[in-house]
Amino acid sequence: MAIDPGSARYARQRVLPGFGTAGQRRLADAHVVVLGAGGLGCTVIPALAAAGVGRLTLVDDDTVEETNLHRQTLHHDADIGRAKVDSAADAAALLAPGAVIVPRPVRFDAGTADDLLAGADLVIDGTDDITTCYVADAAASRAGIPLVWGSAARYSGQVGVSWEARGISYRDLFPEPPDDAGLSCAIDGILPTVCTVTGGLMAGEALKLLTGIGEPLVGRVAVFDALTGRTREIAYARADAAERSSRPEHSSAPLEPGPRPELGRAPSREPGEVDAATLAAELATAGAPVLLDVREPWEAEIAAIPGATLIPLGELEERAAGLDPAASVVVICHLGVRSRLAADRLAAAGFDRVRNLTGGIDAWALAVDPDVMRY
């Protein structure tokens, strides 16, 4: 039994402006691969199944545990010990009796990615695993399909769309994986409704992409903060082939008069690294270094080191003339990736005493100041 786009089940969608029977038919003909049947997947999967997506392939090699149940609402006590994809497939089938739902209890990695995405129109990464997201981004690029990705931890979530065919990949936002895996639900906790909101946004992006309605989050990231109820946005663009660095929209302000450092040259010397504990000790001395924060303003509102000068990475080239090349400078970001790139650029411009904070402000929160919020 196939999905009937004209069924009364979908009547409230078909009346939406720009949706209609044509949009419902596109959903019925679509094949979506969902990576992860955990907190995010348990919101994404039922939303897509109920909306009428014709084929869902669910990929997850994990089993249900009791600690999952407060947020992974497709699973129940009786499912503890079962493969998550089997439990999720059973629940999704009740919402979409005409859909083809294929559980794949395997790990999505470089060896399995191309096979798992064969014939798919869209892939959604709900694993919240940074390594998997890079693999999914590369595989989606090879397949010529969009990737909807999301992450959720503690009180916040992020959602974005990578689509190489439209000129944007995940590496344009995060050029290299961080040294650590970031926050963990097991260690740092997760508010269950963060998964609900984040997963709902991810499912919404998928429905927009499949039906052609609205403006997908290509080149933009939506950030949800459950503690304030606010949603923010960060825009980024294709980086050049040499850098592939995150590049938010540049400031439209004119350049300041006077020569600017040339940030495109290779550094004459490699910038150093400094750990959080050492930096804290240096900041307590008379010869404290200058702190340069290259994150976005919304990130600095969440967590910041007092006294830091905020210059987002995308504005560094235009504003570097206002910095003293002779000063001792420590560059910071979230996890130490963007700040390393900024330190390299400053070293190339003649800053001989520039260092990168290893692990970023996240390491600072862990090692120095636990009152600084991790995100």
C-alpha positions in Angstrom: 0.0 0.0 0.0 1.5 3.3 -1.1 0.8 6.8 0.3 -2.1 8.6 -1.3 -1.3 12.3 -1.6 -5.1 13.0 -1.8 -5.9 11.3 1.5 -7.9 13.3 4.0 -5.0 12.6 6.4 -3.0 15.4 4.7 -5.9 17.8 4.0 -4.5 20.4 6.5 -1.2 20.5 4.6 -2.6 20.6 1.1 -4.5 23.9 1.9 -1.3 25.7 2.8 -0.3 28.4 0.3 2.2 27.1 -2.2 1.8 23.5 -0.9 -1.2 21.9 -2.5 -1.5 18.4 -4.0 1.7 18.9 -5.9 3.7 19.4 -2.7 2.0 16.4 -1.1 2.9 14.3 -4.1 6.5 15.3 -3.8 6.6 14.1 -0.2 5.0 10.8 -1.2 7.6 10.3 -3.9 10.5 11.3 -1.6 13.2 9.1 0.0 14.7 10.5 3.1 17.6 9.0 5.1 17.5 9.9 8.8 20.8 9.4 10.7 20.1 8.8 14.4 17.0 7.6 16.2 17.8 9.4 19.5 16.7 12.7 20.9 16.6 14.6 17.6 15.6 11.6 15.5 12.6 10.9 17.8 11.2 14.3 16.8 12.2 14.2 13.1 11.0 10.7 12.3 7.4 11.0 13.4 7.1 14.5 11.9 8.2 13.2 8.4 6.2 10.0 8.7 3.0 11.8 9.6 3.5 14.5 6.9 3.5 11.8 4.3 7.1 11.1 3.2 6.9 8.0 1.2 10.2 6.3 2.1 12.2 6.7 5.3 15.5 4.9 5.9 16.4 5.0 9.6 20.1 4.5 10.4 21.4 3.9 14.0 23.6 1.2 15.5 22.6 1.9 19.1 20.1 0.3 21.4 17.5 1.8 23.7 18.6 2.6 27.3 16.5 3.8 30.2 18.4 7.2 30.3 17.1 7.8 26.8 13.4 7.7 27.6 12.9 11.3 29.0 13.6 12.7 25.5 13.6 9.9 23.0 9.8 9.6 23.0 9.4 7.0 20.2 10.9 4.5 22.6 9.2 3.0 25.8 10.2 0.9 28.7 9.4 -2.3 26.8 11.9 -1.2 24.1 15.0 -1.1 26.4 17.6 -3.2 24.9 16.1 -3.1 21.4 17.7 -1.6 18.4 16.6 2.1 18.3 15.8 1.8 14.5 13.5 -1.1 15.1 11.6 0.7 17.9 11.4 3.9 15.9 10.3 2.1 12.7 7.4 0.5 14.6 6.3 3.8 16.0 6.6 5.6 12.6 4.6 2.8 10.8 1.6 3.6 13.1 1.7 7.2 11.9 2.2 6.4 8.2 0.8 3.0 7.3 1.4 3.5 3.6 5.1 4.5 3.9 8.1 2.3 3.3 10.2 2.4 6.5 13.5 0.7 6.4 15.5 0.3 9.7 19.2 -0.1 9.2 20.9 -1.0 12.5 24.4 -0.1 11.3 26.9 2.7 11.9 27.0 5.5 9.3 30.7 6.0 8.5 32.9 6.5 5.5 32.6 2.8 4.6 28.8 2.7 4.6 27.7 6.2 3.7 27.5 6.0 -0.1 25.5 2.7 0.1 23.1 4.1 2.7 22.4 7.3 0.7 21.9 5.5 -2.6 18.7 6.8 -4.2 17.9 9.3 -1.4 16.6 12.8 -2.0 17.7 14.2 1.3 19.7 13.2 4.4 19.1 14.4 7.9 21.9 14.1 10.5 20.3 13.8 13.9 23.2 11.9 15.5 24.6 15.0 17.1 28.1 13.5 16.5 30.6 15.9 14.9 32.5 13.2 13.1 29.3 11.7 11.6 28.3 15.2 10.4 31.5 15.6 8.4 31.1 12.2 6.8 27.4 13.0 6.0 28.4 16.3 4.5 30.9 14.7 2.2 28.6 11.8 1.2 25.7 14.2 0.6 28.0 16.3 -1.7 28.9 13.1 -3.7 25.2 12.2 -3.9 24.2 15.7 -5.0 21.6 16.0 -2.2 21.1 18.4 0.7 22.0 17.7 4.3 19.9 18.9 7.1 21.9 18.8 10.4 21.2 19.7 14.0 22.7 19.5 17.4 21.3 19.8 20.9 23.0 20.0 24.3 22.1 21.4 27.7 19.7 24.2 27.0 20.4 25.0 23.3 20.1 23.7 19.8 21.4 24.5 16.4 20.0 23.7 12.9 21.5 24.3 9.4 21.4 23.1 5.8 24.5 22.1 3.8 24.0 21.7 0.1 27.1 21.6 -2.1 25.1 21.9 -5.3 23.9 25.3 -4.0 27.5 26.4 -3.0 27.5 25.7 0.7 29.0 22.8 2.7 29.3 22.1 6.4 33.1 22.8 6.1 32.4 26.3 5.1 31.0 26.8 8.6 33.4 24.6 10.5 36.5 23.9 8.3 38.0 21.3 10.6 36.6 19.0 13.3 37.4 20.2 16.9 40.0 18.4 19.0 37.2 17.1 21.3 33.6 16.0 20.7 32.1 19.0 22.5 29.2 18.6 25.0 27.7 15.2 25.8 24.2 14.5 27.0 25.5 11.9 29.4 27.9 14.3 31.0 26.4 17.7 30.5 22.7 16.9 30.4 19.9 17.9 28.0 16.5 19.6 28.5 14.1 17.3 26.6 12.3 20.1 25.0 15.5 21.3 23.3 15.4 18.1 21.3 11.7 18.7 20.5 12.3 22.3 19.2 15.5 21.5 17.4 14.2 18.3 15.8 11.0 20.2 14.8 13.1 22.8 13.0 15.1 20.1 11.3 11.9 18.3 10.1 10.6 21.7 8.9 13.7 22.3 6.8 13.3 18.8 5.2 9.7 19.5 4.3 10.6 22.8 2.8 13.4 21.3 0.7 11.2 18.4 -0.5 8.2 20.5 -1.5 10.0 23.6 -2.6 8.2 26.0 -0.3 9.9 28.7 1.8 13.5 29.6 2.2 15.7 26.8 3.5 18.6 27.4 6.0 21.3 27.2 3.3 24.2 29.4 4.5 22.4 30.2 7.8 22.3 28.5 11.2 19.3 28.9 13.5 20.3 28.8 17.2 17.7 28.2 19.9 18.2 29.1 23.5 15.7 27.4 25.8 16.6 29.5 28.8 15.6 32.7 27.1 13.2 31.4 24.5 15.2 33.3 21.9 16.2 32.1 18.4 19.2 33.7 16.8 20.7 33.3 13.3 24.3 33.3 12.0 24.9 33.6 8.3 28.0 32.3 6.5 29.2 31.9 2.9 31.4 29.8 0.7 35.0 30.1 1.8 37.7 30.2 -0.8 39.4 26.9 -1.8 42.5 27.7 0.2 40.9 28.5 3.5 37.4 26.8 3.6 36.9 28.7 6.8 33.7 29.9 8.4 32.9 33.3 6.8 29.9 35.2 8.3 28.5 38.1 6.3 31.1 40.9 6.2 30.5 44.3 7.7 29.4 47.0 5.3 31.3 49.6 7.2 34.1 51.4 5.2 37.7 50.5 5.8 39.5 52.7 8.4 42.2 54.9 6.9 45.8 53.8 7.0 47.5 50.6 5.9 45.9 47.2 6.8 47.9 44.1 7.7 48.0 41.6 4.8 46.2 38.6 6.2 46.6 36.4 3.1 50.3 35.7 3.4 51.7 32.6 5.0 52.9 33.2 8.6 56.6 33.8 9.0 56.4 31.8 12.2 53.8 29.4 13.6 51.6 31.0 16.4 51.9 29.3 19.7 49.3 27.6 21.9 48.3 28.4 25.5 46.0 26.3 27.7 43.3 27.8 29.9 45.0 27.4 33.2 48.2 29.1 32.0 46.2 31.9 30.4 44.4 32.5 33.7 47.7 32.9 35.5 49.0 35.3 32.9 45.8 37.4 33.1 46.5 37.9 36.8 49.9 39.6 36.1 50.8 43.1 35.2 51.9 42.0 31.7 48.6 40.3 30.8 48.1 39.5 27.1 45.4 41.1 25.0 42.4 38.8 24.5 40.9 38.7 21.0 37.6 36.9 20.8 36.8 35.9 17.1 33.3 34.4 17.8 30.0 35.9 16.8 28.2 38.5 19.0 25.5 36.0 19.9 28.1 33.6 21.2 29.7 36.3 23.3 26.3 37.0 24.9 26.2 33.4 26.0 29.7 33.2 27.4 32.7 35.5 27.5 36.0 36.1 29.2 36.0 39.5 30.8 38.2 42.1 29.1 38.2 40.3 25.7 38.0 42.4 22.5 35.3 41.0 20.2 36.1 40.9 16.5 34.2 38.2 14.6 36.4 36.1 12.3 34.7 37.4 9.2 35.6 41.0 10.2 39.2 40.4 11.2 40.7 41.5 7.9 38.9 44.8 8.0 39.6 45.6 11.6 43.1 44.2 12.2 44.6 47.6 11.7 43.2 48.6 15.1 45.3 46.0 16.8 48.9 46.4 18.0 51.2 44.0 16.2 53.8 44.3 19.0 51.3 43.3 21.7 51.0 39.8 23.2 47.7 38.5 21.8 45.7 35.4 22.7 42.9 34.5 20.3 39.9 32.7 21.6 36.8 31.1 20.1 34.4 28.4 21.0 36.5 25.3 20.7 39.8 26.6 19.4 39.3 26.0 15.6 38.4 29.5 14.4 40.9 31.1 16.8 43.7 29.0 15.4 42.8 30.2 11.9 42.7 33.8 13.1 46.1 33.4 14.9 47.6 32.1 11.7 46.3 35.2 9.8 47.6 37.6 12.4 51.0 35.9 12.4 51.1 36.3 8.6 50.4 40.0 9.1 53.4 40.5 11.4 52.0 39.7 14.9 55.0 38.0 16.5 53.4 37.3 19.9 50.1 35.8 19.0 48.9 32.5 20.5 45.7 30.4 20.3 43.7 29.3 23.4 43.6 25.6 23.1 40.1 24.2 23.4 38.6 27.7 23.3 36.2 29.2 25.9 34.8 25.7 26.4 38.2 24.7 27.9 38.2 27.9 30.0 34.8 26.9 31.5 36.0 23.5 32.3 39.4 24.4 33.8 39.1 27.9 35.1 35.6 29.3 35.5 32.7 26.9 35.9 30.2 29.8 36.0 30.9 30.4 32.3 28.1 28.7 30.4 29.1 25.9 27.9 27.1 25.8 24.7 
